[in-house]
Amino acid sequence: MCFTFITGGKIPMYYGSSFAYLTAIASMKAGELTYHQLMVANNGILPPEFISVAQFGIIFSGLVSIAAGLLVKWGGREKVEKILPAQVTGPVAMIIGLTLAGNAMMDAAPQQLADGSMQSSMVWVISLVTLFSTVIYSRKLKGFLGQLPLLLGALTGCAVAGLAYAFGAGNFFRSIPAEALSASVWKLGDGSFFALPAFTLPTVSWAAVAAIMPIAIATIPESTAHIYQLDIYVNNEAKKKNRHFDIASMLDRNLIGDGICDMISGAVGGPAGTNYGENISTMAITKVFSVPVMLAAGILAMLISCFTPFIQVIFGIPVAVIGGLEIYLFGAIAAQGIAILIDKGVSMFDSKNIAVIAVIMTFGLGVNYAFGGNIDFFGINVPAIAGAAILGIVLNFVLSLGDKKES
């Protein structure tokens, strides 16, 4: 809703949570406890204190998109691409996906089931069925169903989990923890039917800023590509009525709206986000490019969030099913990084490009898997992705000094 109003109702985009930020948030610690230890200790719900700290970083991540939007507005798109060329944003996107690989596998094969018992080999059946069915649906289904592979894959995985439960192989479905309802702002009775979501306020943490803020760098090229894609789809329909909508010229407004929405979301306890490419594809198939429809979708999402039965259905999805989806989704984020390099024609025979890509990939993955996601640098706790992104930007700038402009 905020994105619709901020962009003046001119851009039919659906803004939502981004997977790109998960690694940075997961790399943060609360005392001596890691992200996963906190999740296990609190029945899958992060404590409000941890969320508040992450919120501060999410708010500042919005400044990156706003700054990019202002650069586009004042200096053109070339200014952004000069600071964040494809040889930087591509590998940053790749390490975001690859550093999430561990999260995906931990969810695909959880150590403990919903009923408290230890995992059985059945979790692999559920996660792999979810994975393969989702991939097959995305490859084989056409038309409207072809845009719903994740939903259909999750339903298939849940069906297998239901059969496993019916035949006594274990209960893989979850119930909303008491901690979730107790944190509600207000609930009707015990909250079993209606409960307002929990809202938290941000807590100052410059470590969270260092971990989360640089991730916005990787979402800028994605957001840019989406608005050009939308421009093509909308005007393909508009020309049938001899009309034209110059949506591509609103790239600055799109990036600024993206950043402000990150700040609004972070201020109340929500995640950082971006506009959704899947939604653009859905609009292209249905031929509905209506801003009021986007506004209605936002209102509907907020209404659903207040009714506990709907939330129970969503939260009840087995972790193994989510893990099966994550193997595909997180790998797709890494593949998107490769796509950026290909689309921008980055030469892999150029020594500068090779150096920048190599340093970003090695630093990002090395710090994540050898040092648990953070490395100490003169007393500063530097997160893997943030450090890799900054190192890549600096190295690319240094190696570009003295380069002659191509005609």
BELUR-V492327 format. One record per helix or strand. SS is the DSSP state (@ for helix, = for strand). FROM is the first residue (numbers start at 1). TO is the last residue. If there is no record, write none. Layout:
ss->SS from->FROM to->TO
ss->SS from->FROM to->TO
//
This chain:
ss->@ from->2 to->6
ss->= from->15 to->17
ss->@ from->19 to->27
ss->= from->30 to->30
ss->= from->33 to->33
ss->@ from->35 to->41
ss->@ from->48 to->75
ss->@ from->77 to->83
ss->@ from->86 to->99
ss->@ from->101 to->108
ss->= from->112 to->112
ss->= from->118 to->118
ss->@ from->122 to->140
ss->@ from->143 to->147
ss->@ from->149 to->166
ss->@ from->178 to->182
ss->= from->187 to->187
ss->= from->194 to->195
ss->@ from->206 to->241
ss->@ from->248 to->268
ss->= from->273 to->275
ss->@ from->277 to->286
ss->@ from->291 to->304
ss->= from->307 to->307
ss->@ from->308 to->315
ss->@ from->319 to->343
ss->@ from->351 to->370
ss->= from->374 to->377
ss->= from->380 to->383
ss->@ from->384 to->400
//
